[in-house]
Amino acid sequence: MCSLEFALFDTPVGRCAVVWGEQGIVGFQLPEGSDELTRERNAQLFPDATEGDPDSSSAARRAIDGVVSLLAGEPDPLTDVQLDLRAVPDFDSRVYAVTRAIEPGATLTYGEVAARIGSPDAAQAVGQALGRNPIPILVPCHRVLAAGGKTGGFSAPGGAVTKRALLTIERAPGFDEPTLF
């Protein structure tokens, strides 16, 4: 496997981290409350990644600029950011492809994602795949809801509160109340 680098960067919701290699982005970390905690979590997920210069990678620079823009309320779909999903199982890759096509401010349910990948009875498996998503925001798992428009789970720091906050930033219908961010 190629060497991995990461960088922390400021966003309107706190300091995030992006991890990249020669083939594109492999990981993304939402704020953990402090730089130290974000670095620790990143080290758990990508122990061989070293801190680097995001300007050395067009994918990393585009990811950072796009995430900052999106979290500031600009509807950037981030679909042009090059991802490296080679380490992701096939089922998860198919789920991420459908999820990545959901526009900012729009949502699908776990069941709708399952149907779009040709596995209409796999809503629970879709939820599990999204729980393993190594690249949240760039693979916008926060845009996938439980049946009936319920928030459902979210594996990032803050859980469902963070999911609701992200949907509020994107002005998704039904998510217009104030958030903690």
Salt bridges, closest charged atoms under 4 A:
ASP10 OD1 - ARG15 NH1 3.46
ASP35 OD1 - ARG15 NE 3.03
GLU51 OE2 - ARG39 NH2 2.99
ASP55 OD1 - ARG61 NE 2.67
ASP65 OD1 - ARG61 NH1 3.03
ASP76 OD1 - ARG62 NH2 2.95
ASP80 OD1 - ARG62 NH2 2.92
ASP84 OD2 - ARG86 NH2 2.77
ASP90 OD2 - ARG94 NE 3.48
ASP92 OD1 - ARG132 NH2 2.92
GLU170 OE2 - HIS142 NE2 2.82
GLU170 OE1 - ARG143 NE 2.81
GLU177 OE2 - ARG164 NH2 2.27
